[in-house]
Amino acid sequence: FFGFGSALGALTVSSRRMPRRYLTTMMAMWGLGSVPLIAVGVTSSFPLMALATFCIGVTDGAGMVIWGTLLQRRVPTEMLGRVSSLDFFVSLAFMPLSSAIVG
């Protein structure tokens, strides 16, 4: 359900104009998208979990499109590969650390 939501969020955001305050919108999407994780953690109802993961996917997909567009627009072309690889590396490098902290 996360994948369906992510595809819907990405397609919706990419088919419209970029929001005027795109950084604020992106952070709000990712922040609000973490709220349904509470439902996943406290319920045993599959339909509720499916709905929650769908909502998480919508906000995640939309935020990723905004982030990718932000990189394309704001980073100089000659630095785009370096910045993108650093972004990806840092995201992957901190996954084990965040898992260790959370448990």
Backbone torsions as a table, in degrees:
resi	resn	phi	psi	omega
1	PHE	NA	-30.0	176.1
2	PHE	-60.2	-43.8	-178.7
3	GLY	-63.1	-42.4	177.6
4	PHE	-62.9	-44.1	178.7
5	GLY	-64.5	-40.8	-180.0
6	SER	-64.3	-42.3	177.7
7	ALA	-63.5	-42.9	179.2
8	LEU	-63.8	-45.3	179.3
9	GLY	-63.0	-43.1	-179.8
10	ALA	-66.1	-43.9	179.7
11	LEU	-66.4	-38.1	-180.0
12	THR	-64.9	-48.6	-178.1
13	VAL	-68.8	-39.0	-177.4
14	SER	-72.9	-17.9	179.9
15	SER	-91.8	0.5	179.5
16	ARG	-120.3	169.9	175.4
17	ARG	-65.7	150.0	176.1
18	MET	-63.4	139.9	176.7
19	PRO	-62.4	150.2	-177.9
20	ARG	-60.6	-45.1	178.0
21	ARG	-104.2	71.9	-170.6
22	TYR	-66.5	-35.1	179.5
23	LEU	-67.2	-42.3	177.0
24	THR	-63.7	-42.6	179.1
25	THR	-62.7	-43.8	180.0
26	MET	-61.6	-47.3	-179.6
27	MET	-65.8	-37.4	177.4
28	ALA	-65.0	-41.3	178.8
29	MET	-61.9	-47.7	-179.2
30	TRP	-67.6	-35.6	177.9
31	GLY	-67.2	-48.5	179.1
32	LEU	-68.0	-30.1	179.3
33	GLY	-68.4	-17.4	178.2
34	SER	-84.1	-16.7	-178.9
35	VAL	-62.2	-42.4	178.9
36	PRO	-63.0	-13.3	175.7
37	LEU	-61.6	-26.0	176.7
38	ILE	-61.2	-44.6	179.7
39	ALA	-62.2	-40.0	179.0
40	VAL	-63.4	-35.6	-177.7
41	GLY	-78.6	-24.4	-172.9
42	VAL	-111.2	-7.5	-177.0
43	THR	-112.4	157.8	172.3
44	SER	-113.9	7.8	179.9
45	SER	-82.1	118.1	-179.7
46	PHE	-62.4	-44.5	179.0
47	PRO	-59.4	-37.7	178.3
48	LEU	-68.2	-40.3	176.3
49	MET	-64.1	-40.7	179.2
50	ALA	-62.6	-44.3	178.4
51	LEU	-63.7	-41.9	-179.8
52	ALA	-64.0	-45.0	-179.9
53	THR	-68.9	-30.9	174.3
54	PHE	-63.0	-45.9	178.9
55	CYS	-63.0	-40.8	177.1
56	ILE	-61.5	-42.1	178.8
57	GLY	-62.9	-41.5	179.3
58	VAL	-59.4	-49.5	-177.2
59	THR	-70.5	-34.5	178.7
60	ASP	-68.0	-46.8	179.4
61	GLY	-61.9	-42.0	178.8
62	ALA	-64.9	-43.5	179.1
63	GLY	-64.4	-37.1	179.5
64	MET	-66.7	-36.2	177.1
65	VAL	-65.7	-42.8	178.7
66	ILE	-63.9	-41.9	179.7
67	TRP	-63.1	-45.2	178.5
68	GLY	-62.6	-39.7	177.7
69	THR	-67.2	-39.1	177.7
70	LEU	-60.2	-44.8	177.6
71	LEU	-61.1	-45.0	-178.0
72	GLN	-64.1	-35.8	-176.2
73	ARG	-84.1	-35.8	-170.1
74	ARG	-100.7	-18.8	-178.3
75	VAL	-96.5	131.7	177.8
76	PRO	-57.6	144.4	-175.2
77	THR	-54.5	-41.1	-177.4
78	GLU	-70.7	-15.1	179.8
79	MET	-106.3	-4.7	-172.3
80	LEU	-60.8	-42.6	179.2
81	GLY	-62.6	-43.4	-180.0
82	ARG	-66.0	-45.3	-178.6
83	VAL	-66.3	-42.1	179.3
84	SER	-63.9	-42.7	179.7
85	SER	-68.1	-36.5	176.5
86	LEU	-65.6	-41.7	177.0
87	ASP	-58.8	-47.0	-179.3
88	PHE	-66.7	-43.1	-179.6
89	PHE	-61.6	-47.0	-178.7
90	VAL	-63.8	-40.4	178.3
91	SER	-60.1	-44.3	-179.7
92	LEU	-74.6	-35.9	-176.3
93	ALA	-65.5	-33.7	-177.0
94	PHE	-89.9	-2.8	177.7
95	MET	-60.3	-49.9	178.9
96	PRO	-62.3	-37.1	179.4
97	LEU	-64.6	-44.6	-179.8
98	SER	-67.1	-35.4	176.5
99	SER	-65.8	-38.0	178.9
100	ALA	-67.3	-37.2	179.8
101	ILE	-69.4	-44.4	-176.9
102	VAL	-74.6	-38.2	177.2
103	GLY	106.5	NA	NA
